[in-house]
Amino acid sequence: MVQESNVNKRLGLFFLLAYAFSWLFWVPQALAAHNVTIPVGVTTFLSGPFNPAAFGPLVAALVLVSLDEGWKGAVGLLKLGKVNLSIIGFTSVLLAIAAAIVLARWGPDRLSRNSG
């Protein structure tokens, strides 16, 4: 029964940390959408493809694992996602990411101008 209580506390702490980290970046973006004055650099960063808000669950997991098991535990958690790719596979993944960023950044403007 004591272990179940500890698991519930850890789960609650995970959700609290995940939401807190994500909302730290999403709240200013939402405020800017409702005409609240936010510095231009902040709104540009948060509306771009590199908004760190989506990494809230990862950050929460790393914090909790590092509190329980130290940095070796956090590194072990990150190694669970290790994928062995050949150089061709790695290059194609990087090119796909670069293409997605380019299309997301410049694609809609060019498409709307050419659609006549």
RODO-2510 file (C-alpha; in nm, 4 decimals, decimal comma):
residues 116
     n   res          X          Y          Z
     1     m     0,0000     0,0000     0,0000
     2     v     0,2893     0,2348     0,0759
     3     q     0,4450     0,1658    -0,2634
     4     e     0,1178     0,2437    -0,4415
     5     s     0,1003     0,5781    -0,2614
     6     n     0,4575     0,6557    -0,3694
     7     v     0,3742     0,5673    -0,7311
     8     n     0,0689     0,7935    -0,7221
     9     k     0,2787     1,0801    -0,5837
    10     r     0,5414     1,0299    -0,8533
    11     l     0,2761     1,0166    -1,1239
    12     g     0,1168     1,3350    -0,9925
    13     l     0,4564     1,5046    -0,9788
    14     f     0,5273     1,3923    -1,3354
    15     f     0,2069     1,5528    -1,4650
    16     l     0,2678     1,8674    -1,2603
    17     l     0,6212     1,9084    -1,3980
    18     a     0,5172     1,8255    -1,7548
    19     y     0,2328     2,0780    -1,7540
    20     a     0,4387     2,3452    -1,5762
    21     f     0,7235     2,3215    -1,8273
    22     s     0,4902     2,3188    -2,1275
    23     w     0,2724     2,6025    -2,0033
    24     l     0,5798     2,8101    -1,9294
    25     f     0,6166     2,8410    -2,3071
    26     w     0,2532     2,8157    -2,4195
    27     v     0,1011     3,0820    -2,1918
    28     p     0,3047     3,3723    -2,3386
    29     q     0,2115     3,2526    -2,6873
    30     a    -0,1577     3,2436    -2,5931
    31     l    -0,1352     3,5879    -2,4338
    32     a     0,0282     3,7279    -2,7467
    33     a    -0,2575     3,5828    -2,9532
    34     h    -0,4969     3,7859    -2,7365
    35     n    -0,3104     4,1127    -2,8022
    36     v    -0,1101     4,1178    -2,4785
    37     t     0,2230     4,2896    -2,5372
    38     i     0,5055     4,0361    -2,5351
    39     p     0,8610     4,1147    -2,6581
    40     v     0,8958     4,0452    -3,0296
    41     g     1,1876     3,8058    -2,9846
    42     v     0,9855     3,5920    -2,7444
    43     t     0,6821     3,5707    -2,9729
    44     t     0,9004     3,4936    -3,2744
    45     f     1,0784     3,2145    -3,0884
    46     l     0,7604     3,0652    -2,9433
    47     s     0,5739     3,0705    -3,2742
    48     g     0,8633     2,9025    -3,4559
    49     p     0,9305     2,5328    -3,5015
    50     f     1,1706     2,5164    -3,2055
    51     n     0,9226     2,5920    -2,9253
    52     p     1,0389     2,3716    -2,6364
    53     a     0,6883     2,3384    -2,4874
    54     a     0,6355     2,0003    -2,6519
    55     f     0,9250     1,8577    -2,4511
    56     g     0,7444     1,8979    -2,1172
    57     p     0,6916     1,5230    -2,0639
    58     l     1,0539     1,4461    -2,1533
    59     v     1,1842     1,7110    -1,9141
    60     a     0,9552     1,5846    -1,6363
    61     a     1,0699     1,2256    -1,6909
    62     l     1,4370     1,3253    -1,6897
    63     v     1,3950     1,5310    -1,3716
    64     l     1,2170     1,2520    -1,1850
    65     v     1,4551     0,9790    -1,3001
    66     s     1,7575     1,1916    -1,2121
    67     l     1,6116     1,2574    -0,8648
    68     d     1,5606     0,8841    -0,8073
    69     e     1,8643     0,7367    -0,9806
    70     g     2,1019     1,0269    -1,0440
    71     w     2,2389     1,1349    -1,3798
    72     k     2,3229     0,7765    -1,4759
    73     g     1,9524     0,6981    -1,4603
    74     a     1,8709     0,9977    -1,6813
    75     v     2,1345     0,8914    -1,9336
    76     g     1,9933     0,5383    -1,9228
    77     l     1,6466     0,6763    -1,9956
    78     l     1,7785     0,8673    -2,2951
    79     k     1,9576     0,5569    -2,4228
    80     l     1,6249     0,3730    -2,4368
    81     g     1,5438     0,5820    -2,7435
    82     k     1,8713     0,5026    -2,9171
    83     v     1,8269     0,4038    -3,2802
    84     n     2,1054     0,2557    -3,4878
    85     l     2,0973     0,4106    -3,8349
    86     s     2,3336     0,3745    -4,1243
    87     i     2,4861     0,6910    -4,2675
    88     i     2,2244     0,6860    -4,5447
    89     g     1,9403     0,6532    -4,2958
    90     f     2,0812     0,9276    -4,0746
    91     t     2,1310     1,1601    -4,3725
    92     s     1,7801     1,0983    -4,5029
    93     v     1,6305     1,1755    -4,1606
    94     l     1,8258     1,5019    -4,1408
    95     l     1,7224     1,5972    -4,4944
    96     a     1,3569     1,5219    -4,4176
    97     i     1,3715     1,7426    -4,1078
    98     a     1,5407     2,0219    -4,3033
    99     a     1,2800     1,9944    -4,5811
   100     a     0,9963     2,0088    -4,3296
   101     i     1,1443     2,3208    -4,1694
   102     v     1,1957     2,4895    -4,5066
   103     l     0,8443     2,4045    -4,6233
   104     a     0,6909     2,5169    -4,2951
   105     r     0,8817     2,8433    -4,3040
   106     w     0,8604     2,9441    -4,6694
   107     g     0,6139     2,7076    -4,8345
   108     p     0,2764     2,8711    -4,7539
   109     d     0,3819     3,2147    -4,8823
   110     r     0,5102     3,0822    -5,2117
   111     l     0,2104     2,8547    -5,2610
   112     s    -0,0410     3,1339    -5,2015
   113     r     0,1363     3,3677    -5,4476
   114     n     0,1410     3,1047    -5,7224
   115     s    -0,2164     2,9854    -5,6774
   116     g    -0,3372     3,2929    -5,8631
***
